[in-house]
């Protein structure tokens, strides 16, 4: 066990805890930092949620690489995002709503002054702007409906069209019913605004990347709602496609070599929780595996939420990549010939993005850690120095100090299990604190050096919060991630209880007043735990997998994800699926339970929460079921502010009511 930063004496200053309302409305978030080609300026989007409207807004700002000379660049519209420098550094392309609810616009903004010019518009969202090497063309993706390719508005008085489904990936969480609607690649001429669609394959295309000679585009094409993906190399002139990667495999990040002769990408020949690096040779069409058991996990983004952190070539042979190891961000250098991966820098923080200047000296990223969030960091590759160059949330954390924290590590059944203990900033070891076990999703997600609103709200309001990475968690390599397969509710469950027991050895941790909380796979584990033990005095179960067989047929990814995790389909593994489903044992639950679920959740559909509510109600257990209309599985990232505040408030109130305050 290693201690990182927890106090053993009480704070004497009076502090205000982090409230759900303050966390949602008062925290600002910087995103999409991009360094200019000459390295003299940094553009980014600064987002916040309005207390007046309850809606998020973002504007573009620019500053020097050290954070000086900050100035706002956009004023029109409420959502301006994804800034991208033209190759000559004189223009910034970005995506905006321009104050219009009818869709999104690609805009061009002169850096040295002048109004932004609308280049092209779509009736739906636009993502993945990418400049051609000569600066004459932009590529991007947007959704295309084969039944309405011209994006004509629907008759508001007409009844909804009948839905006929023939494909298994007809819906997706955070997007809803799709049928044949998929993201396709477009190119638009910067001078004339003339645009042309380049792709038509019936899969989602994402984040087009131009070849150095500007003749082809590499774009990821996803099937089965992202559970399978390959690269498509699209010829700009003819539309011909060359495929890279295995059918049924996955691709995470990718980048053309400077000479255009090869592509470096991370992925695998099957769906996996841990990718490796590959090099595809354009001349021979052959793909070589460069690594066999990558120790770090490349940051490939999250579908519909965040983009991949694409590799950046340092020279003709080596590329800089951003990856996670043991819940912490790092920069690594990958040799595209030998496959050697060397750690260049690692932080006790979680970064996002990967932007370098043309000379490959500075690296710009967003950063979050256990003590703060929403800021920008710039790393100097020549000196090794990293500086956080903004202080958008300094006033917030002066008023609402974050939780203190300590990292713990235990070893059991051949695996090292990391965990983080968050405690009130005014912790007094002479008092007794209720303890909450917090379980991440995935199961290949991971906790670590990142700011987690739910945990911070609980910890700063008087709870000890234990956030663990049981076997199966990501960022620890393939062998560790695969330990959970065909063993949900087995050793992963015992890892969690062992970490909790370690914390309860402390005299100020109250072993009588313990709670359990989790969302998604964490919701599964919460539901599973309270079927196996009555040691918890309260539970909050968010968007769980409650019944494996119904999850298999109703989740947008259940038909792929389920067999991959369980070792087979429900009919192939019926006894195991029944035994490891909380639904089978729910009749014996006695723990007071709060179920929270989005009604538009397609990942862990609302039916899972409904089944759990009925089972607990019929068992005579104290239970509440809170449903969020329109809420997707990702509602805590992009749902209405009022719903997010309500969610965090109910979680806090439930534990306060059942566990009490420090005594």
Secondary structure as GFF3:
##gff-version 3
##sequence-region A 1 663
A	DSSP	alpha_helix	20	26	.	.	.	ID=ss1
A	DSSP	beta_strand	29	35	.	.	.	ID=ss2
A	DSSP	beta_strand	42	49	.	.	.	ID=ss3
A	DSSP	beta_strand	56	63	.	.	.	ID=ss4
A	DSSP	beta_strand	71	72	.	.	.	ID=ss5
A	DSSP	beta_strand	80	85	.	.	.	ID=ss6
A	DSSP	beta_strand	91	96	.	.	.	ID=ss7
A	DSSP	beta_strand	104	110	.	.	.	ID=ss8
A	DSSP	beta_strand	117	122	.	.	.	ID=ss9
A	DSSP	beta_strand	126	131	.	.	.	ID=ss10
A	DSSP	beta_strand	137	144	.	.	.	ID=ss11
A	DSSP	beta_strand	171	172	.	.	.	ID=ss12
A	DSSP	beta_strand	176	177	.	.	.	ID=ss13
A	DSSP	beta_strand	182	189	.	.	.	ID=ss14
A	DSSP	beta_strand	195	197	.	.	.	ID=ss15
A	DSSP	beta_strand	204	210	.	.	.	ID=ss16
A	DSSP	beta_strand	216	223	.	.	.	ID=ss17
A	DSSP	three_ten_helix	224	226	.	.	.	ID=ss18
A	DSSP	beta_strand	228	235	.	.	.	ID=ss19
A	DSSP	beta_strand	241	244	.	.	.	ID=ss20
A	DSSP	beta_strand	250	256	.	.	.	ID=ss21
A	DSSP	beta_strand	262	268	.	.	.	ID=ss22
A	DSSP	beta_strand	276	281	.	.	.	ID=ss23
A	DSSP	beta_strand	287	289	.	.	.	ID=ss24
A	DSSP	beta_strand	297	298	.	.	.	ID=ss25
A	DSSP	beta_strand	312	313	.	.	.	ID=ss26
A	DSSP	beta_strand	318	325	.	.	.	ID=ss27
A	DSSP	beta_strand	328	335	.	.	.	ID=ss28
A	DSSP	beta_strand	341	346	.	.	.	ID=ss29
A	DSSP	beta_strand	350	356	.	.	.	ID=ss30
A	DSSP	beta_strand	362	369	.	.	.	ID=ss31
A	DSSP	beta_strand	372	380	.	.	.	ID=ss32
A	DSSP	beta_strand	386	388	.	.	.	ID=ss33
A	DSSP	alpha_helix	394	399	.	.	.	ID=ss34
A	DSSP	beta_strand	404	412	.	.	.	ID=ss35
A	DSSP	beta_strand	415	423	.	.	.	ID=ss36
A	DSSP	beta_strand	433	439	.	.	.	ID=ss37
A	DSSP	alpha_helix	453	460	.	.	.	ID=ss38
A	DSSP	beta_strand	464	469	.	.	.	ID=ss39
A	DSSP	alpha_helix	478	482	.	.	.	ID=ss40
A	DSSP	alpha_helix	491	503	.	.	.	ID=ss41
A	DSSP	beta_strand	509	519	.	.	.	ID=ss42
A	DSSP	alpha_helix	521	532	.	.	.	ID=ss43
A	DSSP	beta_strand	538	542	.	.	.	ID=ss44
A	DSSP	alpha_helix	548	554	.	.	.	ID=ss45
A	DSSP	alpha_helix	558	566	.	.	.	ID=ss46
A	DSSP	alpha_helix	574	580	.	.	.	ID=ss47
A	DSSP	alpha_helix	582	585	.	.	.	ID=ss48
A	DSSP	three_ten_helix	586	588	.	.	.	ID=ss49
A	DSSP	beta_strand	593	598	.	.	.	ID=ss50
A	DSSP	alpha_helix	606	618	.	.	.	ID=ss51
A	DSSP	beta_strand	623	628	.	.	.	ID=ss52
A	DSSP	alpha_helix	635	638	.	.	.	ID=ss53
A	DSSP	alpha_helix	641	659	.	.	.	ID=ss54
###
